[in-house]
Amino acid sequence: MSTATMTTTPAGRLRSLARAELTLLGRSKGVLFTALFVPLVLPLSASVSVDEKALKGTGLSVGVVILTGAVGFSLLFAVYGALVSVYAARREELVLKRLRTGELRDGEILIGAALPSVAIGLVQCVVLAVACSVALDAGAPGAPPYAVLGVLLGFPLCVALAAITTVFSRSVESAQVASMPMLLVSMFGSGTFVPLEVMPDKLASVCELLPLTGPLTLVRGGWSGDLTAHDALGAVATSVAWIIVAVFAVRRWFRWEPRR
């Protein structure tokens, strides 16, 4: 099979687009710094705010809480935050418009552009999980499938949310501002800084419905081993529901061209 033929397959098109996007990402120093280093630094600041006494009776340790927060930071900054800037920049540069005139389908364009950020986020999740397990005595996961499932659900959710966030912006700069509500709500309400187990019951019930709460609940419960099948099913259902809603919103309202 010739090279020309191979690049016309969906896998070949995604590979070519991901390679080009990785090159562009390497030239964007600000986005690259945020994606690579912020998720590595924030868990250190979060560790200072964790009160070990407050965790008594929850079945959680400081290591598990920080590990969950580290995964959350990777999803939020390496994937969601980075892709908001990427999608907005490619739209304003008319890259997305030009790509749509070729063989690439709409979904392939968005997925191909997201692959480098997802790869960075995945590597970070693995590195931070190992580091927290060793340095903070988080130990091995009690229910590994739950933890893995939480991470795998988090990636498509953050990609879809990043794409829909750009709808509310007219430039790369305003896209970064538009991403702040999701970042702040997820950091303080989805269990990134404070686990839901130590929140008041009414507040925790509301926070359970936030987009990133489901994936982080699976990661935290998968590591502690205390997550029941009922709670795991609820976290999966919430995550899948958000993914479906976000994908529908992207298909309906995502803008491929700048607003003039």
C-alpha positions as CSV (number, residue, x, y, z in Angstrom):
1,M,0.0,0.0,0.0
2,S,1.4,3.4,-1.0
3,T,2.0,6.2,1.5
4,A,-0.5,8.3,-0.3
5,T,-3.2,5.7,0.2
6,M,-2.3,5.2,3.8
7,T,-2.8,8.8,4.7
8,T,-6.3,8.8,3.3
9,T,-7.5,6.3,6.0
10,P,-9.0,7.7,9.2
11,A,-6.0,6.5,11.2
12,G,-3.5,8.1,8.8
13,R,-5.4,11.4,8.7
14,L,-5.5,11.5,12.5
15,R,-1.8,10.7,12.7
16,S,-0.9,13.4,10.3
17,L,-3.1,16.0,12.0
18,A,-1.8,15.1,15.4
19,R,1.8,15.4,14.2
20,A,1.1,18.9,12.8
21,E,-0.7,19.9,15.9
22,L,2.1,18.7,18.1
23,T,4.5,20.9,16.1
24,L,2.2,23.9,16.5
25,L,1.8,23.2,20.2
26,G,5.5,23.2,20.7
27,R,5.7,26.7,19.3
28,S,3.1,28.1,21.7
29,K,5.2,28.5,24.8
30,G,2.4,29.8,27.0
31,V,0.0,26.9,26.3
32,L,2.9,24.4,26.5
33,F,4.0,25.8,29.9
34,T,0.5,25.6,31.3
35,A,0.0,22.1,30.0
36,L,3.3,20.7,31.2
37,F,4.2,22.4,34.4
38,V,1.0,23.8,36.1
39,P,-0.5,20.3,36.8
40,L,2.9,19.3,38.3
41,V,3.1,22.3,40.6
42,L,-0.5,22.7,41.8
43,P,-0.7,19.3,43.7
44,L,2.2,20.6,45.9
45,S,0.1,23.7,46.9
46,A,-3.0,21.5,47.4
47,S,-1.1,19.2,49.8
48,V,-0.6,22.2,52.2
49,S,-4.4,22.8,52.3
50,V,-5.3,19.1,53.1
51,D,-6.2,18.7,56.7
52,E,-5.5,15.1,57.8
53,K,-7.9,15.4,60.8
54,A,-10.8,16.3,58.5
55,L,-10.3,13.1,56.6
56,K,-10.9,10.9,59.6
57,G,-13.8,8.6,59.1
58,T,-13.9,9.1,55.4
59,G,-11.6,6.2,54.5
60,L,-9.3,8.6,52.6
61,S,-5.6,9.4,53.2
62,V,-3.7,12.6,52.3
63,G,-1.9,10.7,49.6
64,V,-5.2,9.6,47.9
65,V,-6.7,13.1,48.1
66,I,-3.5,14.6,46.5
67,L,-3.3,11.9,43.9
68,T,-6.9,12.6,42.9
69,G,-6.3,16.3,42.8
70,A,-3.2,15.7,40.6
71,V,-5.2,13.8,38.1
72,G,-7.9,16.5,38.1
73,F,-5.2,19.2,37.5
74,S,-3.9,17.2,34.5
75,L,-7.4,16.9,33.0
76,L,-8.2,20.6,33.6
77,F,-4.9,22.2,32.5
78,A,-3.1,19.7,30.2
79,V,-6.3,18.8,28.3
80,Y,-9.2,21.2,28.9
81,G,-7.3,24.5,29.3
82,A,-4.8,23.8,26.6
83,L,-7.5,22.7,24.1
84,V,-9.6,25.8,24.7
85,S,-6.6,27.8,23.5
86,V,-5.8,25.4,20.6
87,Y,-9.3,25.3,19.2
88,A,-9.8,29.1,19.5
89,A,-6.4,29.8,17.9
90,R,-6.9,27.4,15.0
91,R,-10.4,28.9,14.4
92,E,-9.1,32.4,14.3
93,E,-6.2,31.5,12.0
94,L,-8.8,29.9,9.7
95,V,-7.0,26.5,10.0
96,L,-10.2,24.7,10.9
97,K,-12.0,26.2,7.9
98,R,-9.3,25.1,5.5
99,L,-9.2,21.6,7.0
100,R,-12.9,21.2,6.4
101,T,-12.4,21.6,2.7
102,G,-10.3,18.4,2.5
103,E,-10.9,14.8,3.3
104,L,-11.0,15.3,7.0
105,R,-14.4,14.9,8.7
106,D,-15.4,17.3,11.5
107,G,-14.9,14.8,14.2
108,E,-11.4,13.9,12.9
109,I,-10.4,17.5,12.9
110,L,-11.3,18.0,16.6
111,I,-9.9,14.6,17.7
112,G,-6.7,15.0,15.8
113,A,-6.1,18.5,17.3
114,A,-6.8,17.0,20.7
115,L,-4.5,14.0,20.6
116,P,-1.2,15.8,21.6
117,S,-2.9,17.3,24.6
118,V,-4.5,14.1,25.6
119,A,-1.2,12.3,25.3
120,I,0.5,14.9,27.6
121,G,-2.4,14.5,30.1
122,L,-2.2,10.7,30.0
123,V,1.6,10.7,30.7
124,Q,1.1,13.2,33.5
125,C,-1.6,11.2,35.1
126,V,0.7,8.1,35.1
127,V,3.7,10.0,36.4
128,L,1.8,11.8,39.1
129,A,0.0,8.6,40.2
130,V,3.3,6.8,40.6
131,A,4.9,9.8,42.4
132,C,2.0,10.2,44.8
133,S,2.0,6.5,45.5
134,V,5.6,6.5,46.4
135,A,6.2,10.0,47.9
136,L,2.9,10.4,49.7
137,D,2.3,6.8,50.6
138,A,-0.9,6.6,48.6
139,G,-0.2,2.9,48.0
140,A,-1.6,0.8,45.1
141,P,-5.2,1.3,43.9
142,G,-7.7,-0.8,45.7
143,A,-9.9,-1.1,42.7
144,P,-7.8,-0.3,39.6
145,P,-10.6,-0.6,37.0
146,Y,-12.5,2.2,38.6
147,A,-9.4,4.5,38.6
148,V,-8.6,3.7,35.0
149,L,-12.2,4.2,33.9
150,G,-12.3,7.6,35.6
151,V,-9.3,8.8,33.7
152,L,-10.6,7.4,30.4
153,L,-14.0,9.1,30.9
154,G,-12.2,12.4,31.8
155,F,-10.4,12.8,28.5
156,P,-13.3,12.8,26.1
157,L,-15.3,14.9,28.5
158,C,-12.6,17.6,28.7
159,V,-12.1,17.6,25.0
160,A,-15.8,18.1,24.3
161,L,-16.1,20.8,27.0
162,A,-13.0,22.6,25.6
163,A,-14.6,22.7,22.1
164,I,-17.9,24.0,23.4
165,T,-16.2,26.6,25.6
166,T,-14.7,28.3,22.5
167,V,-18.3,29.1,21.3
168,F,-18.4,31.8,24.0
169,S,-15.3,33.6,22.8
170,R,-14.2,35.8,19.9
171,S,-10.5,35.5,20.3
172,V,-7.8,33.3,21.9
173,E,-7.6,35.8,24.9
174,S,-11.3,35.7,25.5
175,A,-11.3,31.9,25.2
176,Q,-8.9,31.7,28.1
177,V,-11.3,33.9,30.1
178,A,-14.3,31.8,29.1
179,S,-12.5,28.7,30.5
180,M,-12.1,30.1,34.0
181,P,-15.6,29.2,35.3
182,M,-15.1,25.5,34.4
183,L,-11.6,25.6,35.9
184,L,-12.7,27.2,39.2
185,V,-15.9,25.2,39.6
186,S,-14.0,21.9,39.0
187,M,-11.1,22.8,41.3
188,F,-13.3,23.7,44.2
189,G,-16.4,21.7,43.6
190,S,-15.5,18.4,41.9
191,G,-13.1,17.1,44.5
192,T,-9.8,18.4,43.1
193,F,-8.9,20.5,46.2
194,V,-11.6,19.3,48.7
195,P,-13.0,15.7,48.5
196,L,-16.8,15.5,48.5
197,E,-16.6,13.2,51.5
198,V,-15.7,16.2,53.8
199,M,-18.3,18.6,52.4
200,P,-21.8,19.1,53.9
201,D,-24.3,16.6,52.5
202,K,-26.4,19.2,50.6
203,L,-23.3,20.8,49.1
204,A,-21.9,17.4,48.2
205,S,-25.2,16.4,46.5
206,V,-25.0,19.5,44.2
207,C,-21.3,19.0,43.5
208,E,-21.9,15.4,42.5
209,L,-23.6,16.7,39.4
210,L,-20.7,18.8,38.1
211,P,-18.9,17.6,34.9
212,L,-15.6,16.5,36.4
213,T,-17.0,15.1,39.6
214,G,-17.8,11.7,38.1
215,P,-14.3,10.9,36.7
216,L,-12.6,12.1,39.9
217,T,-15.0,10.2,42.1
218,L,-14.0,7.0,40.2
219,V,-10.3,7.8,40.5
220,R,-10.5,8.6,44.2
221,G,-12.7,5.6,45.0
222,G,-10.7,3.3,42.8
223,W,-7.6,4.2,44.7
224,S,-9.1,4.0,48.2
225,G,-11.0,0.9,47.3
226,D,-14.1,2.2,49.2
227,L,-16.3,3.0,46.2
228,T,-19.4,0.9,46.1
229,A,-20.8,-0.5,42.9
230,H,-23.9,1.8,43.3
231,D,-21.7,4.9,43.7
232,A,-19.5,3.9,40.8
233,L,-22.5,3.4,38.5
234,G,-23.8,6.8,39.5
235,A,-20.4,8.4,38.7
236,V,-20.2,6.6,35.3
237,A,-23.8,7.6,34.5
238,T,-23.1,11.3,35.3
239,S,-19.9,11.3,33.3
240,V,-21.5,9.7,30.3
241,A,-24.5,12.0,30.5
242,W,-22.1,15.1,30.4
243,I,-20.2,13.6,27.5
244,I,-23.4,13.1,25.5
245,V,-24.6,16.6,26.3
246,A,-21.2,18.2,25.5
247,V,-20.8,16.3,22.2
248,F,-24.4,17.3,21.1
249,A,-23.6,20.9,22.0
250,V,-20.4,20.7,19.9
251,R,-22.2,19.3,16.9
252,R,-24.9,21.9,17.2
253,W,-23.0,25.1,18.1
254,F,-19.3,24.7,17.5
255,R,-18.0,27.6,15.3
256,W,-15.5,26.7,12.6
257,E,-14.9,30.2,11.4
258,P,-14.2,33.5,13.3
259,R,-17.1,35.8,14.2
260,R,-16.6,39.1,12.4
